[in-house]
């Protein structure tokens, strides 16, 4: 094996490793977490949100909901800032959020969105792709969980010592 073949083989191995690491980063940047609220998953989002990345997240959410009895998906945008989106991404993202909501509805799952920053909301409404009649949005994660607790007639009791 000559030097060029060795370098080519090493390059291919490094490219495969990069793909594995990129996949791991994608998975870690949008984990699907089982909630303390029955039949509910939590999906906290962090970092730069691109069209490609949101498509990956959307697929991951839909596949995650398929595997279990899920009634609610809480998708938390608190970790996404205005700087994490390019101006042209707002229109696309607002469409994708609408599409994700519809896809989850077809699966019998209610999507709850949390943590949209005011400028984020303003831009999405400007583009007009968000149907405010079908989107359940909450300012904080806590208010979304309170909504679900009330909907499911759940209460948390503080343990007495």
N, C-alpha and C positions, 0 to 999 in steps of 0.2 A: 504494500500500500504506500503510495507516494505521499508527499507532504500535502499536496492539493486535495487529495481524497480524504486525508485525515482532517484537514480543516473543514472540508465540506460536511463530513460526518459530524464533527463537533458543532458546526453551525446549525445543523438540523436538530441535534439534541438540545441545543440552547433554545431554539425556536419552539420546540415542543414544551420545554420547561416554562418558557414565557407564557405560552397559551394556558398551561395548567395554573400558573400563578394568577393570570388575568381572570380565569374562571373562578378561582378561589376568592379573589377580591370582589367579583360580582356577587358571589353568594354571601359574603360577609357584609357587603354594603347594603343589603336589603334582606335581612334574615326574616324568616317566618317563625313567629313565636306563638306557642299555645298560650292562651290567656287563662287567668283565674276565673273569668266569666265562661261558663260552659258553652261549647260549640262556637267559640270565637278565636280568631287568630289576630295577631298584631304584626304589622309590617312597618317598622321604623325605617325611614329613608335618610341617607346621608350622602353628602358630596354632590359633585357636578352631575346634573341630570340631562342627558342627551337623549335624542330620539332612540338610538340603538339601546342605550341603557334602560330606558323606560319600557321598551318592547321586551327586553329580557326580564325586567321586574314583573311586567304584566303576565308573561308566560309563566313565570315562577309562581305568582300568586294563584293563577288559574289551576296550575298543576297541583299546588299545595292544597287547594280547596277540594280538588277531585278525590284526594286520597282519604279524606275523613268526613265525618258529618259536621259540616261547618254551616252556620247560619249567618254569621257576621264576620266581616273583615274590616279591621280598623287600620287604615293606611295613614301613617303619621309623617307629615311633611315638615315637621318642626326643624329637622336638621338640614333643610334645603333653604338656602338664602337666595336673595335676588341675584347675587353675583354668581350663583351656581347655574344660572340659565342665561343663554344668549337671547337677545331681544327677539330674534326670529323663532326661538324655541317655545315662546309662550303660546302662540297659536297652535302649534303642533301638540304641545303638552295638554292644552285644554281639550283638544279633540281626543287625545289618548285617555284622559281621565274619564271623559264621557263614554268612550268605547269600553273601558274597563268596568265602569259602573253597569253598563248594559249587559256585558258578558257575565258579570257576577249575578245580575238579576235573572238572566236566563238559567243560571245554575241554582236559583232559589236562595241566593246569598245577598244580604244587604251590605253594601259598602258604606263605611263611615270614614270620612276624611277629617284629618286633624292637623292643626298647626299651619294653615296657609297664612303667610305674611300678608299684610294689607296691600302692598304693592303687587304681590303675586296675584291676589284676588282681582285687583283693579285691571291688570293686564288681561287676565283670562276673561273677565266680563266684557272688556272692550272688544275682544275677538268674537264674542257671542256664541261660542261653541258649548258652553256649559248650560245645561238645562237645570235651572235652580229648583224645579219641581221634583227632580229625581235625585239630586245630590243631597246627601246628609252630611253636613259639615259642622264641625265643632271647633271652638277656639283652642281648647286644650284637650290633652289626652284624658285628663280627669273627668271633664264634662262628658266626653264620649262614653267612658265607663259608667258614669252615673246614669246616663240615658239607658244604657244596656241593662244595668241593674234594675232600674225602674220597669223597663219593658219586660224583664224576666221575673219580676217580683222577688228580687234577691236583696238581702240586707247583709251588711257586715256587722258583726257584733264584736266589740272589744272584749278580749278575754280578761276576766277578773282574776287577780292573783290572790 
